[in-house]
Amino acid sequence: MPESFLVIDDSKLLHQMYRLIFSQGDLAGSTVHYAANGREGYTLLAAHPELTLVLLDLNMPEMNGLEVLARRQAEHLHPNVPIALVTTEGSEEDEARGRAVGAWDYLRKPFQPSDIQALVRRARELRRSRGAA
């Protein structure tokens, strides 16, 4: 079964970078859903329980990354889908706040394609360990 991913980020440039990353190597052929803000992203998350990984920006219009995570936690929406915050906010406090509301991992921008590939590998391992291959 092809994997699917969700990118929630208000940067069109980053959407292009993700498109490139998800078109190469063992990620080629994956389905990638894109949202330009947290509200749109939350709707896509709700519609896709099969997601392997969500890449979530912190600072966005309409609903920021922390709000997406807090709403997901409150509604117990697809708790087995890992969500990684991908952000320019680099402080330990920012990371702690993200993890407190359910971020599975935290990646600082700017990142390298290999950073995304490593997150995907870890998300796949997590899925296998939970028996949802």
C-alpha positions as a Markdown table, in Angstrom:
| # | Residue | x | y | z |
|---|---|---|---|---|
| 1 | Met | 0.0 | 0.0 | 0.0 |
| 2 | Pro | 1.5 | 3.4 | -0.9 |
| 3 | Glu | 2.2 | 5.6 | 2.0 |
| 4 | Ser | 0.6 | 9.0 | 2.5 |
| 5 | Phe | 1.9 | 12.1 | 4.2 |
| 6 | Leu | 0.5 | 15.5 | 5.2 |
| 7 | Val | 2.4 | 18.8 | 5.0 |
| 8 | Ile | 0.8 | 21.7 | 6.9 |
| 9 | Asp | 2.8 | 24.8 | 6.2 |
| 10 | Asp | 1.9 | 28.3 | 4.9 |
| 11 | Ser | 5.1 | 28.5 | 2.8 |
| 12 | Lys | 4.7 | 27.8 | -0.9 |
| 13 | Leu | 8.4 | 27.5 | -1.2 |
| 14 | Leu | 8.5 | 24.8 | 1.4 |
| 15 | His | 5.7 | 22.9 | -0.4 |
| 16 | Gln | 7.9 | 22.9 | -3.5 |
| 17 | Met | 10.8 | 21.6 | -1.4 |
| 18 | Tyr | 8.6 | 18.8 | 0.1 |
| 19 | Arg | 7.4 | 17.9 | -3.4 |
| 20 | Leu | 11.0 | 17.4 | -4.5 |
| 21 | Ile | 11.8 | 15.3 | -1.4 |
| 22 | Phe | 8.7 | 13.1 | -1.7 |
| 23 | Ser | 9.4 | 12.5 | -5.5 |
| 24 | Gln | 12.8 | 10.8 | -4.9 |
| 25 | Gly | 14.2 | 7.5 | -3.7 |
| 26 | Asp | 11.9 | 5.2 | -1.7 |
| 27 | Leu | 9.5 | 8.2 | -1.1 |
| 28 | Ala | 8.6 | 8.4 | -4.9 |
| 29 | Gly | 5.0 | 7.4 | -5.4 |
| 30 | Ser | 3.9 | 8.5 | -2.0 |
| 31 | Thr | 0.7 | 10.5 | -1.7 |
| 32 | Val | 1.3 | 13.8 | -0.1 |
| 33 | His | -1.5 | 16.1 | 1.0 |
| 34 | Tyr | -0.7 | 19.8 | 1.4 |
| 35 | Ala | -2.4 | 22.4 | 3.5 |
| 36 | Ala | -1.6 | 26.2 | 3.7 |
| 37 | Asn | -2.8 | 26.7 | 7.2 |
| 38 | Gly | -3.7 | 24.8 | 10.4 |
| 39 | Arg | -7.4 | 24.8 | 9.9 |
| 40 | Glu | -7.1 | 23.3 | 6.4 |
| 41 | Gly | -4.5 | 20.9 | 7.7 |
| 42 | Tyr | -6.7 | 19.7 | 10.6 |
| 43 | Thr | -9.5 | 18.9 | 8.1 |
| 44 | Leu | -7.1 | 16.8 | 6.0 |
| 45 | Leu | -5.7 | 15.1 | 9.1 |
| 46 | Ala | -9.3 | 14.2 | 10.2 |
| 47 | Ala | -10.0 | 12.7 | 6.7 |
| 48 | His | -6.8 | 10.6 | 6.5 |
| 49 | Pro | -6.2 | 8.2 | 9.4 |
| 50 | Glu | -3.8 | 6.2 | 7.2 |
| 51 | Leu | -1.1 | 8.9 | 7.3 |
| 52 | Thr | 2.4 | 7.7 | 7.9 |
| 53 | Leu | 3.6 | 11.1 | 9.1 |
| 54 | Val | 2.4 | 14.7 | 9.4 |
| 55 | Leu | 4.9 | 17.6 | 9.0 |
| 56 | Leu | 3.5 | 20.6 | 10.8 |
| 57 | Asp | 4.7 | 24.2 | 10.8 |
| 58 | Leu | 4.4 | 26.1 | 14.1 |
| 59 | Asn | 3.6 | 29.7 | 12.9 |
| 60 | Met | 0.7 | 29.8 | 10.4 |
| 61 | Pro | -2.5 | 31.8 | 9.9 |
| 62 | Glu | -5.9 | 30.7 | 11.1 |
| 63 | Met | -4.7 | 27.9 | 13.4 |
| 64 | Asn | -1.0 | 27.6 | 14.4 |
| 65 | Gly | 0.8 | 24.3 | 14.9 |
| 66 | Leu | 0.3 | 24.2 | 18.7 |
| 67 | Glu | -3.5 | 24.8 | 18.2 |
| 68 | Val | -3.6 | 21.9 | 15.7 |
| 69 | Leu | -1.9 | 19.6 | 18.2 |
| 70 | Ala | -4.0 | 20.8 | 21.2 |
| 71 | Arg | -7.2 | 20.2 | 19.2 |
| 72 | Arg | -6.1 | 16.8 | 18.0 |
| 73 | Gln | -5.2 | 15.8 | 21.6 |
| 74 | Ala | -8.5 | 17.1 | 23.0 |
| 75 | Glu | -10.5 | 15.3 | 20.3 |
| 76 | His | -8.3 | 12.1 | 20.4 |
| 77 | Leu | -8.0 | 12.3 | 16.6 |
| 78 | His | -5.8 | 9.6 | 15.1 |
| 79 | Pro | -3.5 | 9.4 | 18.1 |
| 80 | Asn | -1.2 | 6.8 | 16.3 |
| 81 | Val | -0.4 | 9.2 | 13.5 |
| 82 | Pro | 3.0 | 10.8 | 14.4 |
| 83 | Ile | 3.2 | 14.6 | 13.9 |
| 84 | Ala | 6.5 | 16.4 | 13.7 |
| 85 | Leu | 6.7 | 20.1 | 14.3 |
| 86 | Val | 8.9 | 21.7 | 11.6 |
| 87 | Thr | 9.7 | 25.3 | 12.6 |
| 88 | Thr | 12.1 | 28.2 | 12.7 |
| 89 | Glu | 11.4 | 28.5 | 16.5 |
| 90 | Gly | 14.5 | 26.9 | 18.0 |
| 91 | Ser | 14.2 | 27.3 | 21.7 |
| 92 | Glu | 14.0 | 24.4 | 24.2 |
| 93 | Glu | 10.8 | 26.1 | 25.5 |
| 94 | Asp | 9.2 | 26.0 | 22.1 |
| 95 | Glu | 10.1 | 22.3 | 21.7 |
| 96 | Ala | 8.8 | 21.5 | 25.2 |
| 97 | Arg | 5.5 | 23.3 | 24.5 |
| 98 | Gly | 5.1 | 21.3 | 21.2 |
| 99 | Arg | 5.9 | 18.0 | 22.9 |
| 100 | Ala | 3.5 | 18.8 | 25.7 |
| 101 | Val | 0.6 | 19.0 | 23.3 |
| 102 | Gly | 1.6 | 15.8 | 21.4 |
| 103 | Ala | 4.3 | 16.6 | 18.9 |
| 104 | Trp | 6.1 | 13.3 | 18.2 |
| 105 | Asp | 9.3 | 15.0 | 17.0 |
| 106 | Tyr | 10.7 | 18.5 | 16.4 |
| 107 | Leu | 12.7 | 19.6 | 13.4 |
| 108 | Arg | 14.2 | 23.0 | 13.1 |
| 109 | Lys | 14.2 | 25.0 | 9.8 |
| 110 | Pro | 16.2 | 25.2 | 7.6 |
| 111 | Phe | 16.4 | 21.4 | 7.2 |
| 112 | Gln | 18.0 | 19.1 | 4.7 |
| 113 | Pro | 16.2 | 16.5 | 2.7 |
| 114 | Ser | 18.0 | 13.8 | 4.7 |
| 115 | Asp | 16.3 | 15.2 | 7.9 |
| 116 | Ile | 12.9 | 14.6 | 6.4 |
| 117 | Gln | 14.0 | 11.1 | 5.2 |
| 118 | Ala | 15.2 | 10.3 | 8.7 |
| 119 | Leu | 11.8 | 11.4 | 10.1 |
| 120 | Val | 10.0 | 9.2 | 7.6 |
| 121 | Arg | 12.2 | 6.2 | 8.5 |
| 122 | Arg | 11.5 | 6.6 | 12.2 |
| 123 | Ala | 7.8 | 7.0 | 11.5 |
| 124 | Arg | 7.8 | 3.8 | 9.5 |
| 125 | Glu | 9.6 | 2.0 | 12.4 |
| 126 | Leu | 7.1 | 3.3 | 14.8 |
| 127 | Arg | 4.3 | 2.0 | 12.6 |
| 128 | Arg | 5.9 | -1.4 | 12.3 |
| 129 | Ser | 6.4 | -1.6 | 16.0 |
| 130 | Arg | 2.7 | -0.9 | 16.5 |
| 131 | Gly | 1.8 | -3.6 | 14.0 |
| 132 | Ala | 0.2 | -1.3 | 11.5 |
| 133 | Ala | 2.6 | -2.0 | 8.6 |
